[in-house]
Amino acid sequence: MFSRIALAKMIDYSILRPDSTEDDTLAYCDEAIEYHFACVMVLPCWCQAAERRLRGSDIKVGTVIAYPFGVVPTPVKVYEARQAIGNGATELDIVVNIAALKSHDYVTVQQDIDEVVTVANIAGLTEDGDDILTKVIIEVGLTSRDEQARVCRIANAARADFIKTCTGRGPRAVTVQDVKHIRQAVGREMGVKAAGGIRTLEQASALINAGANRIGTSTGVAIVLSYDQSQGALTEEVLH
């Protein structure tokens, strides 16, 4: 069983609604500082504001690239990544080009991932640069198991840091079976981020036990508070 601190540090606290305001985003940043989450995932337009609010804390700024469908040319993804890094993001969740993947255009899929990961890696090599984590989103509700496995191999070869299950805008939520399949495809060295429809501690725990290292959710505070309550109930049961 993982601790409350370990659980919090596996949570990417996400505020990616299209109507999210700057004030909404800053409120998430404040909660992330209070609960010590790994990262706050924000819309690209709020990266600078989030970086200013989180400066000096142990919380990273993350954002999305080619969100939510991935269907933009590779140079656009590269530009988005450079802009995001320049605006303070140190974690990039990159949507695979789903249309290219479904068309079996694996050259485009590979080029997308290679070039964005390279931009992130180069940024991390600068004298005062932070390591930039890259997470490739495969949207499990729109892709087959074979397609997912192929993207996992491409992303692993490109030295991306994580495979992520969903954007949160796809046709279904993540399942334990999704995480188990991805974990088997990438092995133990690569990270797996479970996201999409995760609302409860029970869901998060099941996905972590299935092999996820990170949980992407907009309900991180509720999940951590549920952990505290469950531990309190367990202690009370033991005492009685």
VEXKOLLO-110169 format. One record per residue (C-alpha): chain; x, y, z. Coordinates in steps of 0.1 Angstrom, whole numbers. Layout:
! residues N
node c: A	u: X	v: Y	w: Z
...
! end
This chain:
! residues 240
node c: A	u: 0	v: 0	w: 0
node c: A	u: 14	v: 34	w: -10
node c: A	u: 14	v: 64	w: 15
node c: A	u: -7	v: 96	w: 12
node c: A	u: 25	v: 115	w: 2
node c: A	u: 33	v: 89	w: -25
node c: A	u: -2	v: 90	w: -38
node c: A	u: -2	v: 128	w: -41
node c: A	u: 31	v: 128	w: -59
node c: A	u: 15	v: 104	w: -85
node c: A	u: -12	v: 129	w: -93
node c: A	u: -12	v: 153	w: -123
node c: A	u: -39	v: 178	w: -112
node c: A	u: -56	v: 187	w: -144
node c: A	u: -76	v: 217	w: -154
node c: A	u: -81	v: 214	w: -192
node c: A	u: -117	v: 225	w: -197
node c: A	u: -120	v: 249	w: -226
node c: A	u: -137	v: 274	w: -203
node c: A	u: -111	v: 273	w: -176
node c: A	u: -102	v: 309	w: -166
node c: A	u: -69	v: 322	w: -153
node c: A	u: -85	v: 325	w: -118
node c: A	u: -96	v: 288	w: -121
node c: A	u: -61	v: 278	w: -131
node c: A	u: -45	v: 297	w: -102
node c: A	u: -69	v: 281	w: -77
node c: A	u: -57	v: 247	w: -89
node c: A	u: -21	v: 258	w: -85
node c: A	u: -28	v: 268	w: -49
node c: A	u: -44	v: 235	w: -42
node c: A	u: -15	v: 216	w: -58
node c: A	u: 9	v: 234	w: -35
node c: A	u: -12	v: 226	w: -5
node c: A	u: -15	v: 189	w: -14
node c: A	u: 19	v: 185	w: -30
node c: A	u: 8	v: 170	w: -63
node c: A	u: 34	v: 162	w: -90
node c: A	u: 21	v: 186	w: -116
node c: A	u: -7	v: 210	w: -126
node c: A	u: -18	v: 203	w: -162
node c: A	u: -31	v: 236	w: -176
node c: A	u: -42	v: 249	w: -210
node c: A	u: -13	v: 263	w: -230
node c: A	u: -26	v: 299	w: -227
node c: A	u: -22	v: 297	w: -189
node c: A	u: 14	v: 283	w: -187
node c: A	u: 30	v: 316	w: -178
node c: A	u: 5	v: 324	w: -151
node c: A	u: 8	v: 289	w: -136
node c: A	u: 46	v: 291	w: -137
node c: A	u: 46	v: 324	w: -118
node c: A	u: 22	v: 310	w: -91
node c: A	u: 41	v: 277	w: -87
node c: A	u: 76	v: 292	w: -88
node c: A	u: 96	v: 281	w: -58
node c: A	u: 73	v: 252	w: -50
node c: A	u: 78	v: 215	w: -57
node c: A	u: 50	v: 214	w: -83
node c: A	u: 57	v: 212	w: -120
node c: A	u: 38	v: 230	w: -148
node c: A	u: 24	v: 207	w: -174
node c: A	u: 5	v: 214	w: -206
node c: A	u: -9	v: 196	w: -236
node c: A	u: 4	v: 196	w: -272
node c: A	u: -20	v: 193	w: -302
node c: A	u: -49	v: 188	w: -278
node c: A	u: -72	v: 170	w: -280
node c: A	u: -69	v: 151	w: -313
node c: A	u: -33	v: 154	w: -324
node c: A	u: -42	v: 161	w: -360
node c: A	u: -19	v: 190	w: -368
node c: A	u: 12	v: 189	w: -389
node c: A	u: 45	v: 180	w: -372
node c: A	u: 59	v: 216	w: -374
node c: A	u: 29	v: 229	w: -355
node c: A	u: 34	v: 204	w: -327
node c: A	u: 71	v: 214	w: -326
node c: A	u: 61	v: 251	w: -324
node c: A	u: 36	v: 244	w: -296
node c: A	u: 62	v: 225	w: -276
node c: A	u: 88	v: 252	w: -279
node c: A	u: 62	v: 278	w: -269
node c: A	u: 51	v: 258	w: -240
node c: A	u: 86	v: 252	w: -227
node c: A	u: 94	v: 289	w: -232
node c: A	u: 63	v: 298	w: -211
node c: A	u: 74	v: 276	w: -182
node c: A	u: 60	v: 241	w: -189
node c: A	u: 83	v: 212	w: -179
node c: A	u: 59	v: 184	w: -186
node c: A	u: 43	v: 180	w: -221
node c: A	u: 14	v: 157	w: -228
node c: A	u: 15	v: 151	w: -266
node c: A	u: -15	v: 138	w: -284
node c: A	u: -5	v: 112	w: -310
node c: A	u: -18	v: 120	w: -346
node c: A	u: -48	v: 97	w: -343
node c: A	u: -59	v: 103	w: -380
node c: A	u: -24	v: 93	w: -392
node c: A	u: -23	v: 63	w: -369
node c: A	u: -57	v: 50	w: -381
node c: A	u: -45	v: 55	w: -417
node c: A	u: -14	v: 33	w: -409
node c: A	u: 8	v: 63	w: -417
node c: A	u: 34	v: 53	w: -391
node c: A	u: 61	v: 76	w: -406
node c: A	u: 41	v: 106	w: -396
node c: A	u: 33	v: 92	w: -362
node c: A	u: 70	v: 85	w: -356
node c: A	u: 81	v: 119	w: -369
node c: A	u: 57	v: 137	w: -346
node c: A	u: 69	v: 119	w: -315
node c: A	u: 106	v: 120	w: -325
node c: A	u: 106	v: 158	w: -332
node c: A	u: 87	v: 169	w: -301
node c: A	u: 107	v: 146	w: -278
node c: A	u: 139	v: 160	w: -293
node c: A	u: 128	v: 196	w: -287
node c: A	u: 121	v: 187	w: -251
node c: A	u: 154	v: 169	w: -246
node c: A	u: 174	v: 197	w: -261
node c: A	u: 156	v: 222	w: -239
node c: A	u: 166	v: 201	w: -209
node c: A	u: 203	v: 203	w: -218
node c: A	u: 206	v: 241	w: -216
node c: A	u: 227	v: 254	w: -187
node c: A	u: 198	v: 264	w: -165
node c: A	u: 172	v: 241	w: -182
node c: A	u: 149	v: 218	w: -163
node c: A	u: 144	v: 182	w: -174
node c: A	u: 113	v: 183	w: -197
node c: A	u: 91	v: 152	w: -193
node c: A	u: 72	v: 140	w: -224
node c: A	u: 40	v: 119	w: -223
node c: A	u: 25	v: 105	w: -255
node c: A	u: -13	v: 102	w: -254
node c: A	u: -27	v: 72	w: -274
node c: A	u: -64	v: 77	w: -267
node c: A	u: -74	v: 42	w: -259
node c: A	u: -110	v: 47	w: -268
node c: A	u: -101	v: 54	w: -304
node c: A	u: -72	v: 30	w: -310
node c: A	u: -69	v: -7	w: -311
node c: A	u: -46	v: -28	w: -289
node c: A	u: -23	v: -33	w: -319
node c: A	u: -22	v: 4	w: -327
node c: A	u: -15	v: 12	w: -290
node c: A	u: 14	v: -13	w: -289
node c: A	u: 29	v: 1	w: -321
node c: A	u: 28	v: 37	w: -306
node c: A	u: 43	v: 24	w: -274
node c: A	u: 72	v: 9	w: -294
node c: A	u: 77	v: 42	w: -313
node c: A	u: 75	v: 63	w: -282
node c: A	u: 99	v: 41	w: -263
node c: A	u: 124	v: 42	w: -292
node c: A	u: 121	v: 80	w: -292
node c: A	u: 129	v: 80	w: -255
node c: A	u: 96	v: 96	w: -244
node c: A	u: 91	v: 93	w: -207
node c: A	u: 55	v: 82	w: -205
node c: A	u: 26	v: 67	w: -224
node c: A	u: -7	v: 83	w: -214
node c: A	u: -40	v: 66	w: -219
node c: A	u: -66	v: 93	w: -227
node c: A	u: -71	v: 130	w: -232
node c: A	u: -102	v: 131	w: -212
node c: A	u: -121	v: 142	w: -244
node c: A	u: -123	v: 107	w: -259
node c: A	u: -152	v: 83	w: -261
node c: A	u: -146	v: 64	w: -229
node c: A	u: -127	v: 64	w: -196
node c: A	u: -95	v: 45	w: -189
node c: A	u: -98	v: 9	w: -176
node c: A	u: -75	v: -14	w: -156
node c: A	u: -71	v: -35	w: -187
node c: A	u: -58	v: -5	w: -207
node c: A	u: -31	v: 1	w: -181
node c: A	u: -21	v: -35	w: -179
node c: A	u: -18	v: -37	w: -217
node c: A	u: 3	v: -6	w: -219
node c: A	u: 25	v: -16	w: -190
node c: A	u: 31	v: -50	w: -208
node c: A	u: 39	v: -31	w: -240
node c: A	u: 64	v: -7	w: -226
node c: A	u: 80	v: -28	w: -199
node c: A	u: 91	v: -15	w: -165
node c: A	u: 114	v: 13	w: -176
node c: A	u: 89	v: 36	w: -192
node c: A	u: 62	v: 55	w: -173
node c: A	u: 25	v: 49	w: -177
node c: A	u: 0	v: 78	w: -170
node c: A	u: -36	v: 68	w: -165
node c: A	u: -61	v: 95	w: -173
node c: A	u: -97	v: 98	w: -183
node c: A	u: -127	v: 95	w: -160
node c: A	u: -107	v: 90	w: -128
node c: A	u: -129	v: 103	w: -100
node c: A	u: -123	v: 82	w: -69
node c: A	u: -96	v: 68	w: -47
node c: A	u: -107	v: 32	w: -56
node c: A	u: -103	v: 39	w: -93
node c: A	u: -69	v: 55	w: -88
node c: A	u: -57	v: 27	w: -65
node c: A	u: -68	v: 0	w: -90
node c: A	u: -49	v: 18	w: -119
node c: A	u: -18	v: 22	w: -98
node c: A	u: -19	v: -14	w: -89
node c: A	u: -23	v: -23	w: -125
node c: A	u: 10	v: -5	w: -134
node c: A	u: 3	v: 33	w: -136
node c: A	u: 30	v: 57	w: -122
node c: A	u: 9	v: 88	w: -127
node c: A	u: -28	v: 96	w: -124
node c: A	u: -43	v: 125	w: -144
node c: A	u: -74	v: 138	w: -128
node c: A	u: -93	v: 170	w: -121
node c: A	u: -105	v: 156	w: -87
node c: A	u: -71	v: 151	w: -71
node c: A	u: -81	v: 169	w: -39
node c: A	u: -111	v: 147	w: -34
node c: A	u: -90	v: 116	w: -40
node c: A	u: -64	v: 126	w: -14
node c: A	u: -90	v: 135	w: 11
node c: A	u: -107	v: 101	w: 5
node c: A	u: -73	v: 85	w: 13
node c: A	u: -72	v: 104	w: 46
node c: A	u: -107	v: 93	w: 55
node c: A	u: -100	v: 57	w: 45
node c: A	u: -69	v: 56	w: 67
node c: A	u: -89	v: 72	w: 96
node c: A	u: -116	v: 45	w: 93
node c: A	u: -90	v: 18	w: 92
node c: A	u: -73	v: 32	w: 124
node c: A	u: -107	v: 34	w: 141
node c: A	u: -115	v: -2	w: 132
node c: A	u: -81	v: -14	w: 145
node c: A	u: -86	v: 5	w: 178
node c: A	u: -120	v: -11	w: 183
! end
